[in-house]
Amino acid sequence: MRFRTLTVLAVLMSVTTCAQQSPYKYPEAKKSSQVDDFFGTKIADPYRWLEDSDAPDTRAWIDAENVLTFGYLNQIPERERINTRLTALWDYERYGVPSREGRWYIFSKNKGLQNQPVIYKTASLDAAPEILIDPNTLSKDGTVALGPMSFSEDGRVVAYSVSAAGSDWQEWHVRDVASGQDLPDLLKWSKFSGATWLKDGSGFYYGRYDAPKDGDLLQAVNKFQKVYFHAVGTAQEKDVLVYERPDKPDWGFSAEVTDDGRFLLIYQTEGTENKNRIFVRDLKDPKGRIVPFLDGFDAEYAAVGNDGDRFYVRTNKDAPRYRLVAIDRAKPEPASWTAVIPEAPGKDVLDGVSMVNNQFVTNWMTDAHTTVRLYARDGAKLHDLALPALGTVSGFSGKRTHAEGFYAFTSYTYPTTVFRYDFTTRASTVFKRPTVDFDAAKFETVQVFYPSKDGTTIPMFLTYRKGLAKNGQNPTYLYAYGGFNIPSTPGFVPAMAAWLEMGGIYAVANLRGGGEYGQAWYDAGRLKNKQNVFDDFIAAAEFLIRERYTSTPKLAIAGGSNGGLLVGACLTQRPDLYGAALPAVGVMDMLRYHKFTIGWAWKSDYGDPDTKEGFDLNITYSPLHTIKPGTKYPATLVTTADHDDRVVPAHSFKFIATLQAAQAGLAPTLIRIETKAGHGAGKPTTKQIEERTDVFGFLVRELQMTLPESFGKR
């Protein structure tokens, strides 16, 4: 795909029409007469045909767009140098956080340039590890990836899932850990599901959907999820239906067996809003039924452990920044709860809780970075965990009976390092520290705070080379997400290490709509408040320009998925503000996003465009519908993939076709369409490096960057 010749490009362009007077002759995209009526407002949708990604006309258009894009990219002389440097930066051993499963320690490892990480087992931390699951053997091009996995209590068997070409669809397998051999079990049509075992290891619970009708795997709406029990060694047809709600098609489920093996908990969600119910079944009662436990659907509830009928639950009920409470199963009403760890004063968010060594290990978010605090079972604070720098802790593993745990720490210039924590000595030691071809000492991260349009203070991390001159000439990559209660916290990314070496500033803004400051921060960036998110991002760009970190010709904005929506909206609202825009796998059609796969679940953030209120809201910022013909738009490179069944590629297809037709400026508006890839999870290393090479090559050209002479030289 990437090495089509310029001769092919010339032939293709000779038979296409020019959308406007520009150096770029965009492939012709026919316009249909499709018009929809939204509550009396007529909305044209001339590129509706691009929603059928397998139709011959669409495939021809995809091919033509890729030829144009790669013809452009192939002319960038710095691209090869960038690719070489990215490959070197990616080529280091990366470890996942270990877990103890029966007599085994289990962890993931990528030797460097493997397309997928490999799962290893070892009987002790100082023994030579053995391969347990190597997904690189499942496909020649590395496009089959591992998904969630779950071990039986004794560590004897593991249920693991795989997905192909980036799809959200999972197939479950069962493997004997000692021998490394698969059992005959094969479970299909699972999506958005983990697995949870009975205490005796005889089988596990998982979630699945009915098989898509007419083979429409990548676009059909996903509703009516069900919970099943699979007994090891039996065919999927014999799986027992445990729970379904045919009267509630939008309800999603996940199952969890408590550590003591006594209870089955079923979590019920509706969409992506942070609210849920919990149902419970007493597994010791042969006649036990699934009954409501926390049934108000008024907050988020997560059980982190239990002592018999007494459950420890992290919740934002009456605590917007979360707290830990003890709830008796027989008296679940809030008036009967006991506070264990109260909501913190100030702005700290209780981001996560686990039980290890019979203690509560808590992750707190403080201005979008992590603090770890340990508490006794009665809620008495024990001590804080010492961390290497301002950054992010993830994956604290360990069971309630363990006296050790493992966690990962990372920051923008601190490659992800795995630590072992000894609860007896209260000491952390390095389990695996990567050796990366990157001189972190040359760079620094600062946190700044700036005012948004309405005066709200927004935090932002800036990482750059020490001694940076604030002269307005620094190429800057401004990234954000701003949605679904998901925070953007510090983390090391090989590609961004290359960007720093290229002389760039890496800016990450913590917008409203994320989870950085709890429920109120999230609510301030969704539904009727969604414009706040765009205002926050625009204000970040204005701050960077005002403070002379950069200037419009040197500023690129970037984001993916909901962040792609962010970039698309800000691109159309302030096209004068940026030198380049990089919307990735974005939600661009806010009037039809709910018509595909799991899109309907996002109504909790975006509203329902099939209602008058939702339509009136979404039409104001929908990137597809706010493109104005005759406008000078900045250089834009849209990225998507043909197997994305989370945000279907039609969003990006229709957006770029409309943008190309509207572009009145000389800047390119291009789309890069990856094949055999999806929304991002499980993308092979080779494809990640290729995509970053092309994105940075695009920026070098459009931001008129001159690479430092030292770039790529060690």
Secondary structure as GFF3:
##gff-version 3
##sequence-region A 1 714
A	DSSP	alpha_helix	6	14	.	.	.	ID=ss1
A	DSSP	beta_strand	35	38	.	.	.	ID=ss2
A	DSSP	beta_strand	41	44	.	.	.	ID=ss3
A	DSSP	three_ten_helix	48	51	.	.	.	ID=ss4
A	DSSP	alpha_helix	56	73	.	.	.	ID=ss5
A	DSSP	alpha_helix	79	90	.	.	.	ID=ss6
A	DSSP	beta_strand	94	95	.	.	.	ID=ss7
A	DSSP	beta_strand	99	101	.	.	.	ID=ss8
A	DSSP	beta_strand	104	110	.	.	.	ID=ss9
A	DSSP	beta_strand	118	122	.	.	.	ID=ss10
A	DSSP	beta_strand	130	133	.	.	.	ID=ss11
A	DSSP	three_ten_helix	135	137	.	.	.	ID=ss12
A	DSSP	beta_strand	144	151	.	.	.	ID=ss13
A	DSSP	beta_strand	157	164	.	.	.	ID=ss14
A	DSSP	beta_strand	170	176	.	.	.	ID=ss15
A	DSSP	beta_strand	182	190	.	.	.	ID=ss16
A	DSSP	beta_strand	195	197	.	.	.	ID=ss17
A	DSSP	beta_strand	203	208	.	.	.	ID=ss18
A	DSSP	three_ten_helix	213	215	.	.	.	ID=ss19
A	DSSP	beta_strand	226	231	.	.	.	ID=ss20
A	DSSP	three_ten_helix	236	238	.	.	.	ID=ss21
A	DSSP	beta_strand	240	243	.	.	.	ID=ss22
A	DSSP	beta_strand	251	257	.	.	.	ID=ss23
A	DSSP	beta_strand	263	270	.	.	.	ID=ss24
A	DSSP	beta_strand	277	282	.	.	.	ID=ss25
A	DSSP	beta_strand	291	294	.	.	.	ID=ss26
A	DSSP	beta_strand	301	307	.	.	.	ID=ss27
A	DSSP	beta_strand	310	315	.	.	.	ID=ss28
A	DSSP	beta_strand	323	328	.	.	.	ID=ss29
A	DSSP	three_ten_helix	334	336	.	.	.	ID=ss30
A	DSSP	beta_strand	338	341	.	.	.	ID=ss31
A	DSSP	beta_strand	349	356	.	.	.	ID=ss32
A	DSSP	beta_strand	359	366	.	.	.	ID=ss33
A	DSSP	beta_strand	369	375	.	.	.	ID=ss34
A	DSSP	beta_strand	381	384	.	.	.	ID=ss35
A	DSSP	beta_strand	392	397	.	.	.	ID=ss36
A	DSSP	beta_strand	404	411	.	.	.	ID=ss37
A	DSSP	beta_strand	414	422	.	.	.	ID=ss38
A	DSSP	beta_strand	427	432	.	.	.	ID=ss39
A	DSSP	three_ten_helix	440	442	.	.	.	ID=ss40
A	DSSP	beta_strand	443	451	.	.	.	ID=ss41
A	DSSP	beta_strand	457	465	.	.	.	ID=ss42
A	DSSP	beta_strand	476	479	.	.	.	ID=ss43
A	DSSP	alpha_helix	494	501	.	.	.	ID=ss44
A	DSSP	beta_strand	505	509	.	.	.	ID=ss45
A	DSSP	alpha_helix	519	523	.	.	.	ID=ss46
A	DSSP	three_ten_helix	527	529	.	.	.	ID=ss47
A	DSSP	alpha_helix	530	546	.	.	.	ID=ss48
A	DSSP	three_ten_helix	552	554	.	.	.	ID=ss49
A	DSSP	beta_strand	555	560	.	.	.	ID=ss50
A	DSSP	alpha_helix	562	573	.	.	.	ID=ss51
A	DSSP	beta_strand	580	584	.	.	.	ID=ss52
A	DSSP	three_ten_helix	593	595	.	.	.	ID=ss53
A	DSSP	three_ten_helix	599	602	.	.	.	ID=ss54
A	DSSP	alpha_helix	603	606	.	.	.	ID=ss55
A	DSSP	alpha_helix	612	618	.	.	.	ID=ss56
A	DSSP	three_ten_helix	623	625	.	.	.	ID=ss57
A	DSSP	beta_strand	635	641	.	.	.	ID=ss58
A	DSSP	alpha_helix	650	662	.	.	.	ID=ss59
A	DSSP	beta_strand	669	674	.	.	.	ID=ss60
A	DSSP	alpha_helix	685	702	.	.	.	ID=ss61
###
